[in-house]
Amino acid sequence: MNNKKLLNLSTTLYVGNLSFYTTESQIHELFGRCGDVKRIIMGLDKVRKTPCGFCFVEYYTREAGEYALRYVNQTRLDDRIIRTDWDAGFKEGRQYGRGKSGGQVRDEYRNDYDPGRGGFGKLVTAKRFRD
């Protein structure tokens, strides 16, 4: 099945821009207001196995996911504006960040200080220690 068709049938949402400190129970509490949550898969740094700012939320029905997209997308959780979008469906291995350092790629190149996402970006931090 092609990706567009999978997205149109999916009951899984990608949730981004989470704080590294947001818990699974906080996500369940927020997204559970839109329908019964089947499971939550926290995004993890592939090296340290710690949260790295994203997750997947799978619902039992497409309708619940549509409610979450409509009502939860662009809301504030842990003092951050979160993003939600349809995901074609979780597959094992996708819970890990794809960045060189193990986390998300976007956090490697970030130049600003963001305490909710571990401070400075990985490359900036590495350069500061070298200098």
MDAnalysis code that builds the backbone (N, CA, C; Angstrom):
import MDAnalysis as mda
import numpy as np

u = mda.Universe.empty(393, n_residues=131, atom_resindex=np.repeat(np.arange(131), 3), trajectory=True)
u.add_TopologyAttr("name", ["N", "CA", "C"] * 131)
u.add_TopologyAttr("resid", np.arange(1, 132))
u.add_TopologyAttr("resname", ["MET", "ASN", "ASN", "LYS", "LYS", "LEU", "LEU", "ASN", "LEU", "SER", "THR", "THR", "LEU", "TYR", "VAL", "GLY", "ASN", "LEU", "SER", "PHE", "TYR", "THR", "THR", "GLU", "SER", "GLN", "ILE", "HIS", "GLU", "LEU", "PHE", "GLY", "ARG", "CYS", "GLY", "ASP", "VAL", "LYS", "ARG", "ILE", "ILE", "MET", "GLY", "LEU", "ASP", "LYS", "VAL", "ARG", "LYS", "THR", "PRO", "CYS", "GLY", "PHE", "CYS", "PHE", "VAL", "GLU", "TYR", "TYR", "THR", "ARG", "GLU", "ALA", "GLY", "GLU", "TYR", "ALA", "LEU", "ARG", "TYR", "VAL", "ASN", "GLN", "THR", "ARG", "LEU", "ASP", "ASP", "ARG", "ILE", "ILE", "ARG", "THR", "ASP", "TRP", "ASP", "ALA", "GLY", "PHE", "LYS", "GLU", "GLY", "ARG", "GLN", "TYR", "GLY", "ARG", "GLY", "LYS", "SER", "GLY", "GLY", "GLN", "VAL", "ARG", "ASP", "GLU", "TYR", "ARG", "ASN", "ASP", "TYR", "ASP", "PRO", "GLY", "ARG", "GLY", "GLY", "PHE", "GLY", "LYS", "LEU", "VAL", "THR", "ALA", "LYS", "ARG", "PHE", "ARG", "ASP"])
u.atoms.positions = np.array([
    [0.855, -1.172, 0.000],
    [0.000, 0.000, 0.000],
    [0.906, 1.242, 0.000],
    [0.539, 2.245, -0.803],
    [1.387, 3.436, -0.864],
    [1.188, 4.325, 0.365],
    [2.132, 5.233, 0.575],
    [2.158, 6.060, 1.780],
    [0.914, 6.944, 1.912],
    [0.434, 7.500, 0.805],
    [-0.742, 8.370, 0.855],
    [-1.970, 7.595, 1.333],
    [-2.126, 6.391, 0.848],
    [-3.256, 5.561, 1.259],
    [-3.132, 5.182, 2.739],
    [-1.893, 4.857, 3.168],
    [-1.670, 4.536, 4.582],
    [-2.022, 5.719, 5.475],
    [-1.638, 6.931, 5.059],
    [-1.961, 8.132, 5.836],
    [-3.464, 8.343, 5.935],
    [-4.181, 8.066, 4.854],
    [-5.633, 8.257, 4.837],
    [-6.386, 7.243, 5.702],
    [-5.747, 6.112, 5.996],
    [-6.376, 5.071, 6.816],
    [-5.824, 5.024, 8.240],
    [-4.769, 5.752, 8.484],
    [-4.033, 5.661, 9.737],
    [-4.854, 6.095, 10.955],
    [-4.512, 5.509, 12.086],
    [-5.047, 5.937, 13.387],
    [-3.895, 6.418, 14.281],
    [-2.719, 6.630, 13.668],
    [-1.515, 7.004, 14.398],
    [-1.109, 8.441, 14.093],
    [-0.773, 9.182, 15.146],
    [-0.297, 10.553, 14.998],
    [1.164, 10.647, 15.401],
    [1.911, 11.470, 14.677],
    [3.249, 11.868, 15.093],
    [3.071, 13.140, 15.909],
    [3.724, 13.234, 17.045],
    [3.653, 14.417, 17.896],
    [5.076, 14.935, 18.074],
    [5.304, 16.185, 17.677],
    [6.644, 16.748, 17.746],
    [6.718, 17.993, 18.603],
    [7.934, 18.445, 18.816],
    [8.285, 19.614, 19.616],
    [7.969, 19.420, 21.098],
    [8.040, 18.185, 21.555],
    [7.836, 17.907, 22.978],
    [9.083, 18.283, 23.769],
    [8.887, 18.630, 25.019],
    [10.006, 18.793, 25.930],
    [10.620, 17.419, 26.170],
    [11.910, 17.384, 26.417],
    [12.563, 16.115, 26.757],
    [12.044, 15.587, 28.093],
    [11.364, 16.439, 28.839],
    [10.894, 16.074, 30.176],
    [9.407, 15.715, 30.210],
    [8.722, 15.808, 29.079],
    [7.311, 15.427, 29.022],
    [7.191, 13.917, 29.210],
    [6.246, 13.517, 30.044],
    [6.084, 12.089, 30.350],
    [4.979, 11.463, 29.500],
    [5.025, 10.159, 29.436],
    [3.993, 9.405, 28.731],
    [2.621, 9.644, 29.357],
    [2.571, 9.761, 30.673],
    [1.274, 9.987, 31.332],
    [0.708, 11.364, 30.984],
    [1.551, 12.376, 30.835],
    [1.070, 13.695, 30.415],
    [0.478, 13.630, 29.002],
    [1.148, 12.909, 28.132],
    [0.668, 12.759, 26.758],
    [-0.661, 12.003, 26.757],
    [-0.726, 10.941, 27.553],
    [-1.963, 10.159, 27.625],
    [-3.116, 11.012, 28.147],
    [-2.851, 11.815, 29.155],
    [-3.892, 12.677, 29.718],
    [-4.423, 13.657, 28.667],
    [-3.539, 14.287, 27.916],
    [-3.952, 15.261, 26.913],
    [-4.651, 14.601, 25.725],
    [-4.029, 13.601, 25.137],
    [-4.580, 12.987, 23.928],
    [-5.771, 12.084, 24.239],
    [-5.863, 11.592, 25.467],
    [-7.001, 10.776, 25.869],
    [-8.302, 11.555, 25.907],
    [-8.227, 12.863, 25.935],
    [-9.436, 13.695, 25.891],
    [-10.131, 13.627, 24.537],
    [-9.414, 13.141, 23.531],
    [-9.974, 13.076, 22.172],
    [-10.499, 11.691, 21.819],
    [-10.197, 10.699, 22.619],
    [-10.648, 9.337, 22.346],
    [-9.764, 8.339, 23.066],
    [-10.091, 7.056, 22.929],
    [-9.331, 6.002, 23.593],
    [-7.984, 5.795, 22.902],
    [-6.922, 5.961, 23.677],
    [-5.564, 5.794, 23.164],
    [-5.188, 4.318, 23.241],
    [-4.761, 3.776, 22.119],
    [-4.337, 2.374, 22.062],
    [-2.934, 2.214, 22.643],
    [-2.009, 3.092, 22.218],
    [-0.657, 3.064, 22.771],
    [0.077, 4.348, 22.434],
    [1.095, 4.612, 23.227],
    [1.976, 5.763, 23.028],
    [3.390, 5.218, 22.933],
    [4.108, 5.634, 21.906],
    [5.503, 5.231, 21.737],
    [6.351, 6.487, 21.851],
    [7.132, 6.578, 22.911],
    [7.978, 7.750, 23.130],
    [9.200, 7.684, 22.224],
    [9.539, 8.820, 21.622],
    [10.764, 8.916, 20.833],
    [11.967, 8.927, 21.756],
    [12.980, 8.134, 21.421],
    [14.150, 7.986, 22.280],
    [15.442, 8.289, 21.541],
    [16.389, 8.847, 22.253],
    [17.743, 9.003, 21.751],
    [18.284, 7.590, 21.561],
    [18.767, 7.271, 20.367],
    [19.160, 5.885, 20.099],
    [20.422, 5.464, 20.848],
    [21.197, 6.418, 21.347],
    [22.397, 6.083, 22.101],
    [22.100, 5.989, 23.591],
    [21.463, 7.029, 24.139],
    [21.228, 7.095, 25.583],
    [19.904, 6.494, 26.032],
    [18.982, 6.247, 25.090],
    [17.648, 5.696, 25.387],
    [16.846, 6.613, 26.309],
    [17.029, 7.924, 26.141],
    [16.277, 8.930, 26.890],
    [15.344, 9.650, 25.926],
    [14.244, 10.230, 26.410],
    [13.315, 10.934, 25.523],
    [14.016, 12.032, 24.714],
    [13.606, 12.182, 23.454],
    [14.254, 13.191, 22.614],
    [13.259, 14.080, 21.871],
    [12.057, 14.273, 22.430],
    [11.196, 15.335, 21.945],
    [10.104, 14.987, 20.951],
    [9.792, 13.715, 20.771],
    [8.672, 13.347, 19.900],
    [8.061, 12.050, 20.398],
    [6.883, 11.734, 19.872],
    [6.250, 10.458, 20.187],
    [5.239, 10.117, 19.098],
    [4.718, 8.931, 19.172],
    [3.617, 8.483, 18.327],
    [2.457, 8.162, 19.248],
    [1.261, 8.612, 18.872],
    [0.052, 8.300, 19.621],
    [-0.856, 7.525, 18.681],
    [-1.187, 6.302, 19.074],
    [-2.059, 5.463, 18.262],
    [-3.419, 5.359, 18.946],
    [-4.457, 5.626, 18.171],
    [-5.836, 5.527, 18.665],
    [-6.474, 4.248, 18.143],
    [-7.596, 3.892, 18.746],
    [-8.371, 2.750, 18.266],
    [-9.170, 3.121, 17.021],
    [-9.521, 4.407, 16.881],
    [-10.335, 4.829, 15.730],
    [-9.708, 6.025, 15.018],
    [-9.990, 6.140, 13.761],
    [-9.545, 7.290, 12.966],
    [-10.199, 8.576, 13.485],
    [-11.448, 8.476, 13.878],
    [-12.187, 9.638, 14.365],
    [-11.497, 10.291, 15.573],
    [-11.000, 9.488, 16.495],
    [-10.300, 10.032, 17.662],
    [-9.040, 10.784, 17.232],
    [-8.321, 10.234, 16.266],
    [-7.138, 10.912, 15.740],
    [-7.486, 12.229, 15.068],
    [-8.607, 12.257, 14.366],
    [-9.060, 13.501, 13.730],
    [-9.384, 14.567, 14.770],
    [-10.014, 14.163, 15.865],
    [-10.291, 15.106, 16.956],
    [-8.985, 15.669, 17.523],
    [-8.007, 14.786, 17.722],
    [-6.715, 15.234, 18.273],
    [-6.035, 16.217, 17.326],
    [-6.066, 15.927, 16.033],
    [-5.475, 16.863, 15.069],
    [-6.169, 18.217, 15.144],
    [-7.460, 18.194, 15.280],
    [-8.244, 19.426, 15.289],
    [-8.069, 20.209, 16.590],
    [-8.051, 19.515, 17.717],
    [-8.106, 20.209, 19.008],
    [-6.791, 20.251, 19.788],
    [-5.863, 19.352, 19.513],
    [-4.623, 19.304, 20.285],
    [-3.442, 19.916, 19.525],
    [-3.452, 19.807, 18.208],
    [-2.365, 20.385, 17.411],
    [-2.219, 21.875, 17.728],
    [-0.978, 22.318, 17.903],
    [-0.640, 23.720, 18.192],
    [-1.082, 24.175, 19.584],
    [-1.295, 23.225, 20.496],
    [-1.596, 23.599, 21.879],
    [-0.314, 23.508, 22.703],
    [-0.390, 23.979, 23.931],
    [0.783, 24.035, 24.804],
    [0.797, 22.833, 25.748],
    [1.936, 22.153, 25.792],
    [2.172, 21.054, 26.726],
    [3.575, 21.238, 27.282],
    [3.711, 21.266, 28.582],
    [5.016, 21.507, 29.224],
    [5.666, 22.787, 28.706],
    [4.849, 23.802, 28.554],
    [5.315, 25.124, 28.122],
    [5.874, 25.147, 26.700],
    [5.435, 24.211, 25.856],
    [5.881, 24.152, 24.463],
    [4.657, 23.994, 23.564],
    [4.708, 24.617, 22.397],
    [3.652, 24.438, 21.398],
    [3.968, 23.155, 20.632],
    [3.092, 22.163, 20.759],
    [3.341, 20.866, 20.117],
    [2.715, 20.821, 18.725],
    [3.279, 19.960, 17.902],
    [2.792, 19.744, 16.539],
    [2.303, 18.308, 16.408],
    [1.188, 18.134, 15.733],
    [0.705, 16.781, 15.452],
    [0.422, 16.654, 13.971],
    [0.611, 15.455, 13.465],
    [0.314, 15.165, 12.066],
    [0.085, 13.665, 11.933],
    [-0.580, 13.272, 10.870],
    [-0.810, 11.855, 10.635],
    [0.516, 11.154, 10.383],
    [0.600, 9.945, 10.840],
    [1.749, 9.097, 10.579],
    [1.233, 7.843, 9.882],
    [2.015, 7.310, 8.973],
    [1.573, 6.143, 8.192],
    [1.460, 4.875, 9.039],
    [1.879, 4.944, 10.280],
    [1.795, 3.778, 11.165],
    [3.164, 3.462, 11.729],
    [3.212, 3.231, 13.011],
    [4.484, 2.972, 13.684],
    [5.057, 1.632, 13.287],
    [6.363, 1.618, 13.033],
    [7.104, 0.384, 12.804],
    [8.286, 0.385, 13.769],
    [8.606, -0.771, 14.317],
    [9.710, -0.893, 15.264],
    [10.982, -0.251, 14.705],
    [11.660, 0.500, 15.544],
    [12.877, 1.198, 15.144],
    [12.659, 2.684, 14.916],
    [11.427, 3.068, 14.599],
    [11.134, 4.477, 14.339],
    [11.069, 5.299, 15.612],
    [11.111, 4.655, 16.769],
    [11.070, 5.400, 18.028],
    [12.409, 6.063, 18.331],
    [13.440, 5.756, 17.549],
    [14.759, 6.318, 17.820],
    [15.032, 7.538, 16.944],
    [15.705, 8.531, 17.553],
    [16.106, 9.718, 16.819],
    [17.051, 9.349, 15.684],
    [17.035, 10.144, 14.603],
    [17.851, 9.839, 13.429],
    [19.097, 10.708, 13.310],
    [19.345, 11.532, 14.327],
    [20.523, 12.395, 14.298],
    [21.808, 11.613, 14.533],
    [22.923, 12.188, 14.118],
    [24.236, 11.540, 14.281],
    [24.557, 11.256, 15.740],
    [24.089, 12.140, 16.630],
    [24.397, 11.963, 18.054],
    [23.367, 11.086, 18.760],
    [22.353, 10.615, 18.051],
    [21.353, 9.732, 18.633],
    [19.989, 10.356, 18.814],
    [19.913, 11.693, 18.915],
    [18.641, 12.385, 19.080],
    [18.065, 12.798, 17.738],
    [17.262, 13.844, 17.754],
    [16.667, 14.330, 16.514],
    [17.663, 15.201, 15.742],
    [17.588, 15.147, 14.436],
    [18.476, 15.921, 13.574],
    [18.349, 17.410, 13.883],
    [17.134, 17.902, 14.047],
    [16.935, 19.342, 14.270],
    [17.610, 19.832, 15.540],
    [17.786, 18.968, 16.523],
    [18.433, 19.379, 17.765],
    [19.952, 19.421, 17.646],
    [20.493, 18.815, 16.612],
    [21.937, 18.881, 16.410],
    [22.353, 20.247, 15.881],
    [21.513, 20.875, 15.095],
    [21.871, 22.115, 14.410],
    [21.292, 23.371, 15.057],
    [20.568, 23.212, 16.132],
    [19.951, 24.340, 16.815],
    [21.030, 25.200, 17.467],
    [20.971, 26.544, 17.261],
    [21.957, 27.460, 17.831],
    [21.479, 28.123, 19.115],
    [20.178, 28.048, 19.370],
    [19.627, 28.719, 20.553],
    [19.660, 27.787, 21.765],
    [19.517, 28.385, 22.932],
    [19.454, 27.619, 24.167],
    [17.997, 27.289, 24.453],
    [17.679, 26.022, 24.564],
    [16.311, 25.574, 24.815],
    [16.336, 24.575, 25.966],
    [16.005, 25.034, 27.176],
    [16.099, 24.131, 28.333],
    [15.174, 22.917, 28.243],
    [14.055, 23.042, 27.523],
    [13.131, 21.927, 27.383],
    [13.610, 20.852, 26.437],
    [14.670, 21.182, 25.660],
    [15.210, 20.216, 24.716],
    [16.701, 19.976, 24.956],
    [17.119, 20.100, 26.201],
    [18.482, 19.721, 26.557],
    [19.528, 20.813, 26.482],
    [19.125, 22.077, 26.337],
    [20.105, 23.174, 26.299],
    [20.427, 23.589, 24.884],
    [21.708, 23.760, 24.586],
    [22.140, 24.115, 23.238],
    [22.105, 22.884, 22.345],
    [22.105, 23.108, 21.026],
    [22.171, 22.000, 20.077],
    [23.461, 21.208, 20.250],
    [23.478, 19.965, 19.787],
    [24.623, 19.069, 19.985],
    [25.893, 19.601, 19.341],
    [25.816, 20.133, 18.120],
    [27.015, 20.621, 17.443],
    [27.550, 21.888, 18.098],
    [26.653, 22.762, 18.560],
    [27.074, 23.975, 19.264],
    [27.765, 23.605, 20.566],
    [27.194, 22.663, 21.289],
    [27.773, 22.212, 22.562],
    [29.159, 21.605, 22.320],
    [29.292, 20.773, 21.310],
    [30.583, 20.155, 21.004],
    [31.627, 21.210, 20.656],
    [31.235, 22.217, 19.881],
    [32.159, 23.287, 19.486],
    [32.589, 24.105, 20.720],
    [31.660, 24.369, 21.617],
    [31.987, 25.136, 22.830],
    [32.999, 24.411, 23.696],
    [32.912, 23.086, 23.761],
    [33.866, 22.319, 24.553],
    [35.241, 22.256, 23.883],
    [35.274, 22.310, 22.539],
    [36.544, 22.293, 21.811],
    [37.277, 23.622, 21.953],
    [36.512, 24.719, 22.001],
    [37.138, 26.058, 22.033],
    [37.746, 26.398, 23.358],
])
